[in-house]
């Protein structure tokens, strides 16, 4: 207890003086260090502010450059999209032309095949593999070839339209992304240090795995542009090809159509000429038949006219055979009567009968020839009806247009 109440130790005046000096020195030193720190901090703050401003200015420029770059590619993509849309629309009109042309080929083909089938109803010698049939078969082949060619071209056109639409889709997707990116960069460009909605974002500087390099970004849009250009060029080439095909096929069909019509007209003229000749021959045969019938009637009359003289001569001979005794003489009268009977029966009558038989045979031949001519004329009439009425008239409905 007595120790606790002991007085604190006393310092020497020199110690007090030293302690005061040390405090002053320490304060001055701390003050100097603080001033240096303040100056250093101010320099640092100034440097950081300049660096930040410079960096932010650089970022603003980069954003502006990026905006221009995105706008450039967006304009490129817009142009290519407009071009590919236009070419697709043009191709759709070409597709319509192809479809109409293809549809228009069906009726001429049906008519050509119908003509070939109808001409099978020709009869007799007129059922001939003539020029008309050859040209009709060629026309059917031309039309079938045209239909096949137009069908393949239509398929090619549909495929090109599909490729155009695929390129258009890629451009639209790219454009949509470019538009979104441009809106985001526009928003970023509008931000300042005093913008109310700026905030801290966690993991903002983290590079995600789906980021692409600038080179890949340019390559992506460039590929879309190149594909669009390729399909546009293919579309232009296909349009020229379709124009050429439509023109050439229409010319080929029209040319063969005219060739067949000329063959029909020539054939009809040939058949009419042949029919006219047959009708002339028929008239001649009928005239000859009438003449032969008159000749036969005259021969029969001549035979009938010989009956009286024969009967008279034979009656005389019969009567003179009853002469009595020596009066039954083979005199000149008897000789002449016998000669008369022989002359009439053996010579005149037999010759007339032979001639009559030949005339009747000739008449039968004329009748057969008349029947043959009438049948052949009927064949020609049937052929003319088939070619001129059935075939040529239905061919008048054929219309070959340029689509």
C-alpha positions as CSV (number, residue, x, y, z in Angstrom):
1,X,0.0,0.0,0.0
2,X,2.8,2.3,0.8
3,X,4.4,1.5,-2.6
4,X,1.2,2.4,-4.5
5,X,1.3,5.9,-3.0
6,X,4.9,6.4,-4.1
7,X,5.5,9.6,-6.2
8,X,6.3,9.2,-9.9
9,X,9.9,9.6,-11.0
10,X,11.2,13.0,-11.8
11,X,12.8,13.7,-15.2
12,X,15.9,15.8,-15.7
13,X,15.4,19.2,-17.5
14,X,17.7,18.0,-20.2
15,X,15.5,15.0,-20.8
16,X,12.5,17.3,-21.0
17,X,14.3,19.4,-23.5
18,X,15.3,16.4,-25.6
19,X,11.7,15.0,-25.4
20,X,10.3,18.3,-26.7
21,X,12.8,18.5,-29.5
22,X,12.1,14.9,-30.5
23,X,8.3,15.7,-30.6
24,X,9.0,18.7,-32.8
25,X,11.2,16.7,-35.1
26,X,8.7,13.9,-35.3
27,X,5.9,16.2,-36.1
28,X,7.9,18.0,-38.7
29,X,8.9,14.7,-40.2
30,X,5.3,13.4,-40.2
31,X,4.1,16.7,-41.7
32,X,6.7,16.4,-44.5
33,X,5.7,12.8,-45.2
34,X,2.1,13.8,-45.4
35,X,2.8,16.7,-47.7
36,X,4.7,14.4,-50.0
37,X,1.9,11.8,-49.9
38,X,-0.6,14.5,-50.7
39,X,1.5,15.8,-53.6
40,X,2.0,12.2,-54.8
41,X,-1.7,11.4,-54.4
42,X,-2.6,14.6,-56.4
43,X,-0.2,13.7,-59.1
44,X,-1.6,10.1,-59.2
45,X,-5.1,11.4,-59.2
46,X,-4.3,13.8,-62.1
47,X,-2.5,11.0,-63.9
48,X,-5.4,8.6,-63.3
49,X,-8.0,11.2,-64.4
50,X,-6.0,11.9,-67.6
51,X,-5.5,8.2,-68.3
52,X,-9.2,7.5,-67.6
53,X,-10.3,10.3,-69.8
54,X,-7.9,9.3,-72.5
55,X,-8.9,5.7,-72.2
56,X,-12.6,6.6,-72.2
57,X,-12.0,8.9,-75.2
58,X,-10.2,6.1,-77.0
59,X,-13.1,3.7,-76.2
60,X,-15.5,6.3,-77.5
61,X,-13.6,6.5,-80.7
62,X,-13.4,2.7,-80.9
63,X,-17.2,2.5,-80.4
64,X,-17.6,5.2,-83.1
65,X,-15.3,3.2,-85.4
66,X,-17.2,0.1,-84.6
67,X,-20.5,1.8,-85.3
68,X,-19.2,2.9,-88.7
69,X,-17.9,-0.6,-89.4
70,X,-21.2,-2.2,-88.5
71,X,-23.1,0.4,-90.5
72,X,-20.8,-0.4,-93.5
73,X,-21.5,-4.1,-93.3
74,X,-25.2,-3.5,-92.6
75,X,-25.4,-1.4,-95.7
76,X,-23.5,-4.1,-97.7
77,X,-25.9,-6.7,-96.3
78,X,-28.9,-4.5,-97.1
79,X,-27.8,-4.0,-100.7
80,X,-27.2,-7.7,-101.1
81,X,-30.5,-8.5,-99.5
82,X,-32.3,-6.1,-101.9
83,X,-30.5,-7.6,-104.9
84,X,-31.2,-11.3,-103.9
85,X,-34.9,-10.4,-103.1
86,X,-35.2,-8.8,-106.6
87,X,-33.6,-11.7,-108.4
88,X,-35.8,-14.1,-106.5
89,X,-38.9,-12.2,-107.6
90,X,-37.6,-12.2,-111.2
91,X,-36.9,-15.9,-110.9
92,X,-40.5,-16.5,-109.7
93,X,-41.8,-14.8,-112.9
94,X,-39.5,-17.0,-114.9
95,X,-40.8,-20.0,-113.0
96,X,-44.4,-18.9,-113.9
97,X,-43.3,-18.6,-117.6
98,X,-41.8,-22.1,-117.4
99,X,-45.0,-23.5,-115.8
100,X,-47.2,-21.9,-118.5
101,X,-44.9,-23.1,-121.3
102,X,-44.8,-26.6,-119.8
103,X,-48.6,-26.6,-119.5
104,X,-49.0,-25.3,-123.1
105,X,-47.0,-28.3,-124.4
106,X,-49.5,-30.9,-123.1
107,X,-52.3,-30.1,-125.6
108,X,-50.1,-30.2,-128.7
109,X,-48.7,-33.6,-127.5
110,X,-52.1,-35.0,-126.9
111,X,-53.3,-33.8,-130.4
112,X,-50.2,-35.3,-132.1
113,X,-50.7,-38.6,-130.3
114,X,-54.4,-38.5,-131.1
115,X,-53.6,-37.9,-134.8
116,X,-51.3,-40.8,-134.8
117,X,-54.0,-43.0,-133.2
118,X,-56.7,-41.7,-135.5
119,X,-54.6,-42.4,-138.6
120,X,-54.5,-46.1,-137.5
121,X,-58.1,-46.2,-138.7
122,X,-57.0,-45.8,-142.3
123,X,-57.7,-49.0,-144.3
124,X,-56.2,-50.9,-147.1
125,X,-53.2,-49.6,-148.9
126,X,-53.7,-46.2,-147.3
127,X,-52.5,-47.5,-144.0
128,X,-49.0,-46.5,-145.0
129,X,-46.1,-45.2,-143.0
130,X,-46.1,-41.9,-144.9
131,X,-44.4,-38.6,-144.5
132,X,-47.3,-37.3,-142.3
133,X,-46.8,-40.2,-139.9
134,X,-43.1,-39.7,-139.7
135,X,-43.4,-36.0,-139.0
136,X,-46.2,-36.6,-136.5
137,X,-43.9,-39.1,-134.6
138,X,-41.1,-36.5,-134.8
139,X,-43.5,-33.9,-133.5
140,X,-44.4,-36.1,-130.6
141,X,-40.7,-36.7,-129.9
142,X,-40.0,-32.9,-130.1
143,X,-42.8,-32.2,-127.7
144,X,-41.7,-34.9,-125.2
145,X,-38.2,-33.6,-125.4
146,X,-39.4,-30.0,-124.8
147,X,-41.5,-31.2,-121.8
148,X,-38.6,-33.1,-120.3
149,X,-36.2,-30.1,-120.9
150,X,-38.7,-27.6,-119.4
151,X,-39.3,-29.9,-116.5
152,X,-35.6,-30.1,-115.7
153,X,-35.3,-26.4,-116.1
154,X,-38.2,-25.9,-113.7
155,X,-36.6,-28.1,-111.1
156,X,-33.3,-26.1,-111.6
157,X,-35.3,-22.9,-111.1
158,X,-37.0,-24.2,-108.0
159,X,-33.6,-25.2,-106.6
160,X,-32.1,-21.8,-107.4
161,X,-35.1,-20.1,-105.7
162,X,-34.4,-22.3,-102.7
163,X,-30.8,-21.3,-102.7
164,X,-31.7,-17.6,-103.1
165,X,-34.1,-17.8,-100.1
166,X,-31.4,-19.6,-98.1
167,X,-28.9,-16.7,-98.9
168,X,-31.7,-14.2,-98.1
169,X,-32.3,-15.9,-94.7
170,X,-28.6,-15.8,-93.8
171,X,-28.5,-12.1,-94.8
172,X,-31.6,-11.3,-92.7
173,X,-30.2,-13.1,-89.7
174,X,-26.9,-11.3,-90.1
175,X,-28.7,-8.0,-90.6
176,X,-30.9,-8.6,-87.5
177,X,-27.7,-9.2,-85.5
178,X,-26.0,-6.2,-87.0
179,X,-29.1,-4.0,-86.1
180,X,-29.1,-5.3,-82.5
181,X,-25.4,-4.8,-82.2
182,X,-25.7,-1.3,-83.6
183,X,-28.4,-0.4,-81.2
184,X,-26.3,-1.7,-78.3
185,X,-23.2,0.3,-79.5
186,X,-25.4,3.4,-80.0
187,X,-26.6,3.0,-76.4
188,X,-23.0,2.5,-75.2
189,X,-21.9,5.6,-77.2
190,X,-24.6,7.6,-75.4
191,X,-23.4,6.7,-71.9
192,X,-21.4,9.3,-69.9
193,X,-20.1,9.4,-66.4
194,X,-23.2,11.3,-65.4
195,X,-25.7,9.0,-67.0
196,X,-28.2,7.9,-64.3
197,X,-28.5,4.2,-65.1
198,X,-24.8,3.4,-65.2
199,X,-23.9,0.7,-62.6
200,X,-21.3,-1.9,-61.6
201,X,-21.7,-5.3,-63.4
202,X,-20.4,-8.5,-62.0
203,X,-18.1,-10.4,-64.4
204,X,-18.4,-7.7,-67.0
205,X,-14.8,-8.1,-68.1
206,X,-15.0,-11.8,-68.4
207,X,-14.5,-13.1,-71.9
208,X,-17.2,-15.7,-72.6
209,X,-16.5,-18.8,-74.7
210,X,-18.8,-17.7,-77.6
211,X,-16.9,-14.6,-78.4
212,X,-15.4,-14.5,-81.9
213,X,-12.4,-12.7,-83.2
214,X,-12.8,-9.6,-85.4
215,X,-11.4,-11.6,-88.3
216,X,-14.1,-14.3,-87.8
217,X,-16.7,-11.5,-87.5
218,X,-15.7,-10.0,-90.9
219,X,-15.4,-13.4,-92.5
220,X,-18.9,-14.4,-91.4
221,X,-20.5,-11.4,-93.1
222,X,-18.2,-11.6,-96.0
223,X,-19.2,-15.2,-96.6
224,X,-22.9,-14.2,-96.5
225,X,-22.2,-11.4,-99.0
226,X,-20.2,-13.7,-101.3
227,X,-22.9,-16.4,-101.2
228,X,-25.5,-13.8,-102.0
229,X,-23.4,-12.6,-104.9
230,X,-22.9,-16.2,-106.1
231,X,-26.6,-17.0,-106.0
232,X,-27.4,-13.6,-107.7
233,X,-25.0,-14.4,-110.5
234,X,-26.4,-17.9,-110.8
235,X,-29.9,-16.4,-111.0
236,X,-28.9,-14.0,-113.7
237,X,-27.2,-16.9,-115.7
238,X,-30.3,-19.0,-115.2
239,X,-32.6,-16.3,-116.4
240,X,-30.6,-16.0,-119.6
241,X,-30.7,-19.8,-120.0
242,X,-34.5,-19.9,-119.4
243,X,-35.0,-17.1,-122.0
244,X,-33.0,-19.0,-124.5
245,X,-34.8,-22.3,-123.7
246,X,-38.2,-20.8,-123.9
247,X,-37.4,-19.1,-127.2
248,X,-35.7,-22.1,-128.8
249,X,-38.4,-24.6,-127.7
250,X,-41.2,-22.4,-129.0
251,X,-39.4,-22.1,-132.3
252,X,-38.7,-25.8,-132.5
253,X,-42.4,-26.7,-131.7
254,X,-43.7,-24.0,-134.1
255,X,-41.3,-25.2,-136.9
256,X,-42.3,-28.9,-136.4
257,X,-46.0,-27.9,-136.2
258,X,-45.7,-26.2,-139.6
259,X,-43.8,-29.2,-141.1
260,X,-46.6,-31.5,-140.0
261,X,-49.3,-29.2,-141.4
262,X,-47.4,-29.0,-144.7
263,X,-47.1,-32.8,-144.7
264,X,-50.8,-33.1,-144.1
265,X,-51.7,-30.7,-146.9
266,X,-49.4,-32.5,-149.3
267,X,-50.8,-35.8,-148.3
268,X,-54.4,-34.6,-148.6
269,X,-53.6,-33.3,-152.1
270,X,-52.0,-36.6,-153.0
271,X,-54.9,-38.6,-151.8
272,X,-57.4,-36.2,-153.6
273,X,-55.4,-36.6,-156.8
274,X,-55.4,-40.4,-156.4
275,X,-59.1,-40.3,-155.6
276,X,-59.8,-38.2,-158.7
277,X,-57.8,-40.6,-160.9
278,X,-59.7,-43.5,-159.4
279,X,-63.0,-41.8,-160.1
280,X,-61.9,-41.1,-163.6
281,X,-61.0,-44.7,-164.0
282,X,-64.2,-45.8,-162.4
283,X,-66.2,-43.6,-164.9
284,X,-64.2,-45.1,-167.7
285,X,-64.8,-48.7,-166.4
286,X,-68.5,-48.0,-166.0
287,X,-68.7,-46.6,-169.6
288,X,-66.8,-49.7,-170.8
289,X,-69.1,-51.9,-168.8
290,X,-72.1,-50.3,-170.4
291,X,-70.5,-50.8,-173.8
292,X,-69.7,-54.4,-173.0
293,X,-73.3,-55.0,-171.9
294,X,-74.5,-53.7,-175.2
295,X,-72.0,-55.8,-177.0
296,X,-73.2,-58.9,-175.1
297,X,-76.8,-58.1,-175.9
298,X,-75.8,-57.7,-179.6
299,X,-74.0,-61.1,-179.5
300,X,-77.0,-62.8,-177.8
301,X,-79.3,-61.2,-180.4
302,X,-77.0,-62.4,-183.2
303,X,-77.1,-66.0,-181.7
304,X,-80.9,-65.7,-181.5
305,X,-81.0,-64.4,-185.1
306,X,-79.2,-67.5,-186.3
307,X,-81.9,-69.8,-184.9
308,X,-84.3,-69.1,-187.8
309,X,-81.9,-69.9,-190.6
310,X,-80.7,-73.0,-188.8
311,X,-84.2,-74.2,-188.3
312,X,-85.2,-73.5,-191.9
313,X,-82.1,-75.3,-193.2
314,X,-82.6,-78.3,-190.9
315,X,-86.3,-78.4,-191.7
316,X,-85.5,-78.5,-195.4
317,X,-82.9,-81.2,-194.9
318,X,-85.4,-83.2,-192.8
319,X,-88.1,-82.7,-195.5
320,X,-85.8,-83.7,-198.4
321,X,-84.7,-86.8,-196.5
322,X,-88.2,-88.1,-197.2
323,X,-87.8,-88.0,-201.0
324,X,-88.7,-91.4,-202.5
325,X,-86.4,-93.8,-204.1
326,X,-84.0,-92.4,-206.6
327,X,-85.2,-88.9,-205.8
328,X,-83.2,-89.1,-202.6
329,X,-80.3,-87.6,-204.5
330,X,-77.3,-85.9,-202.9
331,X,-77.7,-83.0,-205.2
332,X,-76.3,-79.5,-205.0
333,X,-79.3,-78.4,-203.0
334,X,-78.6,-81.1,-200.4
335,X,-74.9,-80.2,-200.5
336,X,-75.6,-76.5,-200.0
337,X,-78.2,-77.1,-197.2
338,X,-75.7,-79.3,-195.3
339,X,-73.0,-76.7,-195.9
340,X,-75.4,-73.9,-194.7
341,X,-76.2,-75.8,-191.5
342,X,-72.5,-76.4,-190.8
343,X,-71.6,-72.9,-191.7
344,X,-74.2,-71.5,-189.3
345,X,-73.7,-73.9,-186.4
346,X,-70.0,-74.5,-186.6
347,X,-68.6,-71.3,-187.8
348,X,-70.9,-68.3,-187.2
349,X,-72.7,-69.6,-184.1
350,X,-69.7,-71.0,-182.4
351,X,-67.6,-67.9,-183.1
352,X,-70.4,-65.7,-181.7
353,X,-70.8,-67.9,-178.7
354,X,-67.0,-67.9,-178.0
355,X,-67.0,-64.2,-178.4
356,X,-70.0,-64.0,-176.1
357,X,-68.2,-66.0,-173.5
358,X,-65.2,-63.7,-173.8
359,X,-67.4,-60.7,-173.6
360,X,-69.1,-62.0,-170.5
361,X,-65.7,-62.8,-168.9
362,X,-64.6,-59.2,-169.8
363,X,-67.8,-57.9,-168.2
364,X,-67.1,-59.8,-165.0
365,X,-63.5,-58.4,-165.1
366,X,-65.0,-54.9,-165.5
367,X,-67.4,-55.6,-162.6
368,X,-64.6,-56.7,-160.4
369,X,-62.5,-53.7,-161.4
370,X,-65.5,-51.4,-160.7
371,X,-65.9,-53.0,-157.3
372,X,-62.2,-52.7,-156.6
373,X,-62.2,-49.0,-157.7
374,X,-65.3,-48.2,-155.6
375,X,-63.6,-49.9,-152.6
376,X,-60.4,-48.0,-153.2
377,X,-62.3,-44.7,-153.6
378,X,-64.0,-45.5,-150.3
379,X,-60.6,-46.0,-148.8
380,X,-59.5,-42.7,-150.1
381,X,-62.6,-41.0,-148.8
382,X,-62.0,-42.5,-145.4
383,X,-58.4,-41.3,-145.5
384,X,-59.4,-37.8,-146.5
385,X,-62.0,-37.8,-143.7
386,X,-59.3,-38.8,-141.2
387,X,-56.6,-36.5,-142.4
388,X,-58.5,-33.5,-143.5
389,X,-61.5,-33.5,-141.2
390,X,-60.5,-35.2,-138.0
391,X,-56.7,-34.5,-137.8
392,X,-56.3,-31.1,-139.6
393,X,-59.3,-29.6,-137.9
394,X,-58.2,-30.5,-134.4
395,X,-54.7,-29.3,-135.1
396,X,-56.2,-25.8,-135.8
397,X,-56.8,-25.5,-132.0
398,X,-53.0,-25.8,-131.4
399,X,-51.5,-22.4,-130.3
400,X,-47.8,-22.2,-129.7
401,X,-46.9,-19.0,-127.8
402,X,-43.7,-17.4,-126.6
403,X,-43.8,-17.2,-122.8
